[in-house]
């Protein structure tokens, strides 16, 4: 029996639409993500557990874990029966890479169970393909950080899909999920089909400057350049009181603020723990919409997917 954990992630990281992704872990060491436990069996079974298991489709064949098992079996050309338990701890449509958590944990578990027939690149390509099943297009900004950890730059070069890039280890990332759902496809459909030349240049300047600031270890410059001109101007209408929250959290002392993936989760950054705690408290009181919502102060998780036990 094999048990695998895959962490939650922040897609886009504000400035890097579909190009950047970061794995996260709460500073208290709590594992924020999904678990998959797998073993050989006489027939395929899938049991859903966890806080958000009630959000999963009732039909097993609509579950992304079943789809991952089927696709993996076809890739390695073996029809293998397994028993899988999915512990669904990430809310669906949260902007925290919920589907990526399940995909990464399942495919890594399958690969481990069958003595690693696929290498890491083959596995990542498969993860991107399965992510495309849900969002409608292949993208790696959640699966890559959940798999490899840290802050990932998605290259999609013919030889290299992604690379881990530096990050500031003293940054606290405060994430807040308000307890409501925003579908990835709806959040993508709200974006314009075309952007002006000026916006394209501005986005290139912010993104290239941000990556330069990471490599040259200029945290203040990096924070200032974390500006999203591609998605945030359009997606704010899908999020509760986004602009008011942004203004208030900047006043409290955040050095950066943005939408995690497609939203509605938001993230803010500070290098000061007392400011992080103040931001966390404000978000709990003012951004959460119901009892299921949550706020966590996080670091970036440099480890990524891992075997448990």
Secondary structure by P-SEA (a helix, b strand, c coil): cbbbbbbbbbcccccccccbbbbbbcccccccbbbbbbbbccbbbbbbbccccccccccccccaaaaaaaaaaaaaccbbbbbbbbbcccccccccaaaaaaaaaaaaaaaaaacccccaaaaaaaaaaaaaaacccccccccccccccccccccccccccbbbbbbcccbbbbbbcccbbbbaaaaaaaccccccaaaaaaaaaaaaaaaaaaaaccaaaaaaacccccccccccccccaaaaaaaaaaaaccccccccccccbbbbbbccaaaaaaaaaaaaacccccccccccccccccccccccc
